[in-house]
Amino acid sequence: MSIGQIFNQVVIIFLLMLLGAVIRKLGFLHPQSINDLTNITLYFLSPIVIIKAFEQPFSRSRFYQLLLLIAGVFLTYFVSILIAKLLFHKVKDQNIRQIATYESIYSNNGFMGVPLAQGLFGSVGVFYAVASMIGFNVMSWTQGIGIFQKRQPHDWGTQLKKIILNPNIIAIIIGLFLFISSFRLPKLISGFIDYTSPAFTPLSMIVIGSNLANLSIKNIKLPTALWGSLFVRNIFFPILGTIILLLGITGVPLFTTVILSACPVAGLVVLFTLQSNGDARPATVLMSISTILSLVTIPLVYWFASLW
């Protein structure tokens, strides 16, 4: 896929986000409605899209590529975690240090990345996006949440339960069974999935856009550490991840994973900050700015990956 096609897809994504912002500004979407749509998208539509991507005959080479991709994703996370700790460990404000460390490592690869993968590469893109989703859920609910719980003992049982019971992880397990066994769903269920899955991308982007509607220039005030972490999240770590993946990954698997890694700040940074009784305002502003900048930085990172 050419850089022009990527740019066109990002423009479409931007227009969908703009539509969400306009709808919110006109008063047709309220906070509770946005929360409801977010839950519908994350916990119902996303699993359906994942299952659809795995409903295909088993391919040994594709399965091998997926396993190799998962290994590459986890290696990228381990390297990123080490670098992030080195970069931000001297930040004195604990709240800012936690936000900067987490958001530089973890991208919004599920809510924004999977729709992009679906729009760019169809079900094949979603199939390979699973590697990033596995990495994100495992690492974010263990190491990621641990960033905000330094003074508390880790409840590993609870974290493991959250990983396993995540609807997207359940969908991945179901999808892997369908893929490995080459089992075909009944036509009625398959038809339901075909009708439902196209709603995932537009609804996701409209919800993201509605969350950006209240961002104003006067609110864009961030500490220096967070501006630095913004560069790390949107540019540096995605390029670093690309270099790591190039050791053994090419084609659609590479480009899908690169795009997901180049997505903006993960929304969990706000939730984890609130859970640790921190000030979530910097995290919210940071997430909004990162999302807007990603409309430029995602094509830029993709261009870098396409050079090799």
C-alpha positions in Angstrom: 0.0 0.0 0.0 1.4 3.4 -1.0 1.9 6.4 1.3 -0.8 8.1 -0.7 -3.4 5.4 0.2 -2.3 5.6 3.8 -2.7 9.4 3.8 -6.2 9.1 2.2 -7.2 6.6 4.9 -6.0 8.8 7.6 -7.9 11.7 6.1 -11.1 9.6 6.2 -10.4 8.8 9.8 -9.9 12.5 10.5 -13.2 13.3 8.9 -15.0 10.6 11.0 -13.4 12.1 14.1 -14.4 15.6 12.9 -18.0 14.3 12.5 -17.9 13.0 16.1 -16.7 16.4 17.3 -19.4 18.3 15.4 -22.1 15.9 16.7 -20.8 16.5 20.3 -20.7 20.3 19.8 -24.2 20.3 18.5 -25.5 18.5 21.6 -26.5 15.2 20.0 -23.9 13.3 22.1 -23.7 13.5 25.9 -21.1 12.1 28.2 -23.3 9.1 29.2 -24.0 8.4 25.5 -20.3 8.5 24.7 -19.5 6.1 27.5 -22.2 3.7 26.3 -21.0 3.9 22.7 -17.4 3.3 23.9 -18.5 0.2 25.7 -20.5 -1.1 22.8 -17.5 -0.6 20.5 -14.9 -2.1 22.8 -16.8 -5.0 24.3 -19.1 -6.0 21.4 -18.1 -4.7 18.0 -14.3 -5.2 18.4 -14.6 -8.9 19.4 -16.9 -9.5 16.4 -14.3 -8.0 14.1 -11.6 -10.2 15.6 -13.6 -13.3 15.2 -14.4 -12.4 11.6 -10.7 -12.0 10.8 -9.9 -15.5 12.1 -12.7 -17.2 10.2 -10.5 -18.6 7.4 -8.8 -21.8 6.4 -5.7 -22.7 8.5 -2.4 -21.6 7.0 0.8 -22.8 8.6 2.8 -19.9 7.2 0.3 -17.3 8.4 0.2 -18.9 11.8 4.0 -18.8 12.0 4.0 -15.2 11.0 1.5 -14.4 13.8 3.7 -16.2 16.4 6.8 -14.4 15.2 4.9 -11.1 15.3 3.8 -11.7 18.9 7.4 -12.3 19.9 8.5 -9.1 18.1 5.7 -7.1 19.9 6.8 -8.3 23.3 10.5 -7.6 22.6 9.5 -4.1 21.5 7.6 -3.6 24.8 10.5 -4.8 26.9 13.0 -2.4 25.1 10.5 0.5 25.3 9.9 -0.1 29.1 13.6 0.1 29.8 14.1 3.2 27.8 11.0 4.9 29.3 12.3 4.3 32.8 15.7 5.8 31.9 14.1 8.8 30.3 11.6 9.8 33.0 12.9 8.4 36.3 14.3 11.8 37.3 10.9 13.6 36.9 10.2 14.8 40.5 6.4 15.0 40.2 5.2 11.5 40.8 1.9 12.0 38.9 3.7 13.5 35.9 6.3 10.8 36.0 3.7 8.0 36.0 1.7 9.5 33.1 4.8 10.2 31.0 6.2 6.7 31.5 2.9 4.9 30.8 1.8 6.9 27.9 5.1 6.8 26.1 5.0 3.0 26.1 1.3 2.1 25.5 -0.6 3.2 22.4 -4.3 3.2 21.7 -3.9 0.2 19.4 -7.3 -1.4 20.1 -9.7 1.4 19.9 -8.0 3.3 17.1 -5.4 0.9 15.7 -7.7 -2.0 14.9 -10.2 0.2 12.9 -7.2 1.5 11.0 -6.0 -2.0 10.3 -9.5 -3.0 9.2 -9.8 0.1 6.9 -6.4 -0.4 5.3 -5.9 -4.1 5.1 -9.4 -5.6 5.8 -9.6 -8.8 7.8 -6.0 -9.7 7.1 -4.9 -6.5 8.9 -7.2 -7.4 11.9 -5.7 -10.9 11.9 -2.2 -9.6 12.4 -3.4 -6.7 14.7 -4.1 -9.5 17.2 -0.4 -9.7 18.0 -0.4 -6.1 19.2 -3.6 -6.5 21.1 -2.2 -9.6 23.0 0.9 -7.7 23.9 -1.0 -4.6 25.0 -3.4 -6.4 27.2 -0.8 -8.6 28.9 1.7 -5.8 29.4 -0.7 -2.9 30.2 -2.5 -4.9 32.9 0.7 -6.1 34.6 3.7 -3.7 34.0 1.5 -0.8 32.9 -0.8 -0.7 35.9 2.2 -1.4 38.1 3.6 2.0 37.2 0.7 3.6 39.2 0.9 1.1 42.1 4.5 1.4 43.3 3.4 1.6 47.0 0.9 -1.2 46.8 1.4 -4.9 46.5 0.4 -6.2 43.1 -2.7 -8.3 43.0 -1.6 -10.6 40.2 -4.7 -12.8 40.4 -6.9 -9.8 39.7 -4.7 -8.5 36.9 -4.6 -12.0 35.3 -8.4 -12.2 35.6 -8.8 -8.9 33.8 -6.5 -10.1 31.0 -8.3 -13.4 30.5 -11.8 -12.1 30.8 -11.3 -9.1 28.5 -13.8 -9.7 25.7 -11.2 -9.1 23.0 -8.9 -11.7 24.5 -11.9 -14.1 24.6 -12.5 -13.3 21.0 -8.9 -14.0 20.1 -9.1 -17.4 21.8 -12.3 -18.2 19.9 -10.8 -16.9 16.7 -7.6 -19.0 17.1 -9.8 -22.1 17.6 -11.7 -21.3 14.4 -8.5 -20.6 12.5 -6.5 -23.7 13.7 -9.5 -26.1 13.3 -10.7 -24.4 10.0 -14.2 -24.6 11.6 -16.8 -22.6 9.7 -19.5 -20.8 11.6 -23.1 -21.4 10.7 -24.3 -19.1 7.9 -26.7 -17.3 10.2 -24.0 -16.3 12.7 -21.5 -15.6 9.8 -24.1 -13.3 8.2 -24.7 -11.5 11.5 -20.9 -10.9 11.8 -20.7 -9.7 8.2 -23.5 -7.1 8.8 -22.2 -5.9 12.2 -18.4 -5.6 11.7 -18.4 -2.7 9.2 -19.9 -0.5 12.0 -16.7 -0.8 14.1 -14.4 1.7 12.3 -16.8 4.6 11.9 -18.3 4.3 15.3 -14.8 4.1 17.0 -13.6 7.2 15.2 -16.9 9.2 15.9 -16.5 8.3 19.6 -12.8 9.4 19.6 -13.7 12.7 17.8 -16.5 13.4 20.3 -13.9 13.1 23.2 -11.8 15.8 21.4 -14.6 18.3 21.0 -13.9 20.1 24.3 -10.2 20.6 23.7 -9.3 24.2 23.4 -6.0 26.1 22.8 -6.1 27.6 26.3 -6.1 24.1 27.9 -3.0 22.9 26.1 -0.6 23.4 29.0 1.7 20.5 29.7 5.0 20.1 31.7 8.1 19.7 29.7 8.3 16.0 30.6 4.9 15.3 29.0 5.9 17.2 25.8 9.0 14.9 25.6 6.9 11.8 26.2 4.6 12.9 23.4 7.5 12.8 21.0 8.6 9.4 22.3 5.0 8.0 22.0 4.1 9.3 18.5 7.5 9.1 16.8 10.4 7.5 18.6 9.0 4.2 20.0 7.1 3.5 16.7 10.3 3.9 14.7 12.2 1.8 17.3 9.6 -0.9 17.0 9.8 -0.8 13.3 13.5 -1.4 13.4 13.0 -4.4 15.8 10.3 -5.9 13.7 12.4 -5.5 10.5 14.7 -8.3 11.8 12.1 -10.9 10.7 8.8 -9.3 9.7 7.8 -7.8 6.3 4.7 -7.0 4.3 1.2 -6.6 5.8 2.2 -8.1 9.2 4.9 -5.4 9.5 2.8 -2.5 8.3 -0.2 -3.5 10.5 1.9 -3.7 13.6 3.8 -0.4 12.8 0.5 1.4 12.4 -0.9 0.1 15.7 2.4 1.1 17.5 2.1 4.6 16.0 -1.3 5.1 17.4 -1.8 7.8 20.1 -1.8 7.5 23.9 -3.9 4.7 25.3 -7.0 5.8 27.1 -6.2 3.6 30.1 -3.7 6.3 31.2 -6.6 8.4 32.5 -8.2 5.4 34.3 -5.0 4.3 35.9 -4.2 7.9 37.0 -7.6 8.2 38.6 -7.3 4.9 40.4 -4.0 6.0 41.9 -5.7 9.3 43.1 -3.6 11.4 40.7 -4.6 14.4 38.7 -6.0 13.1 35.4 -6.2 16.5 33.6 -2.6 16.3 32.2 -3.3 12.7 31.0 -6.6 13.8 29.3 -5.0 16.8 27.5 -2.0 14.7 26.5 -4.2 11.9 25.0 -6.1 14.5 23.0 -3.0 16.2 21.6 -1.4 12.9 20.8 -4.6 11.8 18.9 -4.6 14.9 16.8 -0.8 14.7 16.1 -1.2 11.0 15.1 -3.0 12.1 11.9 0.4 13.3 10.7 2.7 11.0 12.6 1.1 7.7 11.6 1.7 8.3 7.8 5.2 9.5 8.7 6.0 6.3 10.6 4.5 4.2 7.9 6.6 6.0 5.3 9.7 5.1 7.4 8.7 1.5 7.5 8.1 1.4 3.7 11.7 2.5 3.0 13.1 -0.9 3.9 
